[in-house]
Amino acid sequence: MKISEVIHYSLSYPVKKPYANSRTYNRSRRITMVEVKTDSGLVGWGESSGTVSDADIEQFVIGKSPFDYETIYDNLGRGGANCRAACGVEIALWDLIGKALDQPVWQLLGGKHRDRVLAYASGLFKPEGEDHAKGLSEEATRYRDMGFQAVKMKMGFGPDIDEEIVSAVRASIGDDVELAVDANCAYDPARAIESGRRMMAYDLLWYEEPIVPTDVDGYAMIKQALPTCRLAGAEGLASSRAFREVIQSRAMDVIQPDISIAGGFTEMKRVAAMAQADHVRVIPHMWGGCVRLAATLHYQATMQPDYPAPLNPFPCYCEYDMTENGLRTELGTRYPMEDGWVAIPDGPGLGVEINREKLEEYTR
C-alpha cells in the first residue's frame, strides 16, 4: 500500500451567535482537514493547524507506505513544513494503518487503559449582547443538569470582572462540580497574580494560561505567589522540543498539548514520556472538528492510568467543546457525552466517517 495523493481542505463554519474569550470574538470556526489516499483504495483522515507545501508532499509523502508514519512526520517537520501543518498527515496515516489492519488506533498505540474518559464542558465564553455574568450562570447550570462533573470558563477580562463571573458560575453549579478557568494569556505575571488571588476562594480545578506559555519565569512567579493553585497551559506549543523547558522547569502543573498542533500521535507520545518522567500531568487540549476529537480520544485511551491511584485519582479529563461548531457536530461521526463521560471509539483506524456533502459545503 502506497500513498497516492494528499488533499488539504480549508473549512470554515459561520457561528450564528458570536462569543469571545479575553482576546477576540469568535465569528467562525476554522480547521484544516487532510485526506490521504492510497493505491489500495483506502483513505485516511487527519486534522491540522496548517497545510503542507506541495513540494514537501511530493518529496516526503507520495509513494511512501503509511506504515512509515514516523519517518514521514519527521521529514515533514524538519524538512520544510512545520509540525503544526504535518499533524494532519500524521494523524491520517494512523487512520490508514488502523483501517489496513482492521484495528482501532488505540490498539496500535499499545492498548487502552480506559473505555471512557471523564469530560468537562468547555464553553462559557463572553456572550455577545448579553449580561456577562447572567449568561454564564444560565449556561453553566445547563451543563450541570446535563451531567457534566466539571466545566471550564473563560476569564481574563480584568480582576473585577473575573471575580464577578467566576463567583456567578460557582454559585450556579454548586460545590460538587469542578470549575477550571482559562485566561487565554490575557495577563502579565503581576496582573495574573492579582486576579488569581481573588479567585482562590472559588475552589478552582486549574488556572489555565494566565500568561503566555513560553514565559517560564513568569509562571514561576505566579506559582510562588499562588502555591496551592494548579497552573495549566501550553495548548499552542508545537513539537516535543517546545515542551521541554516547560516540563523540566515544572512551570505548569498540567500541560495541555493539542494533537493537531503539537505534532500528531508521534509528538504526543514524546511529550507524554517527558511529562511522566518529571511527574507533570497531561490533559490534552481539544478545540476543533470531529477528526481532532476522535484522535484525542484514541490518544487519551492509551495514557497512563489516573494517579494518584487507586483510591484518590485525578481524572484524565477530556475537553468537550460545547460551543456551536458544525465542524464537530455535522462534518462526521459524533461522540456524545453520556452522564459526564465520553466513550472511546472502537472502529478501525480513528473510526470517523466523513460527510462529504458537509465537507464540500464548509470548504472555503
Sequence and secondary structure as in RCSB ss.txt:
>XXXX:A:sequence
MKISEVIHYSLSYPVKKPYANSRTYNRSRRITMVEVKTDSGLVGWGESSGTVSDADIEQFVIGKSPFDYETIYDN
LGRGGANCRAACGVEIALWDLIGKALDQPVWQLLGGKHRDRVLAYASGLFKPEGEDHAKGLSEEATRYRDMGFQA
VKMKMGFGPDIDEEIVSAVRASIGDDVELAVDANCAYDPARAIESGRRMMAYDLLWYEEPIVPTDVDGYAMIKQA
LPTCRLAGAEGLASSRAFREVIQSRAMDVIQPDISIAGGFTEMKRVAAMAQADHVRVIPHMWGGCVRLAATLHYQ
ATMQPDYPAPLNPFPCYCEYDMTENGLRTELGTRYPMEDGWVAIPDGPGLGVEINREKLEEYTR
>XXXX:A:secstr
  EEEEEEEEEEEEEEEEEE SS EEEEEEEEEEEEEETTS EEEEEESS   HHHHHHHTTT  GGGHHHHHHH
HHHSSS HHHHHHHHHHHHHHHHHHHT BHHHHTT  S SEEEEEEE   EETTS HHHHHHHHHHHHHHHT SE
EEEE  S HHHHHHHHHHHHHHH SSSEEEEE TT   HHHHHHHHHHHGGG EEEEE SS TT HHHHHHHHHH
STTS EEE TT  SHHHHHHHHHTT  SEE  BHHHHTHHHHHHHHHHHHHHTT EE  B  S HHHHHHHHHHH
HHS   BS SSS B   EEEE S  HHHHTSB    EETTEEE   SSBT   B HHHHHHHB 
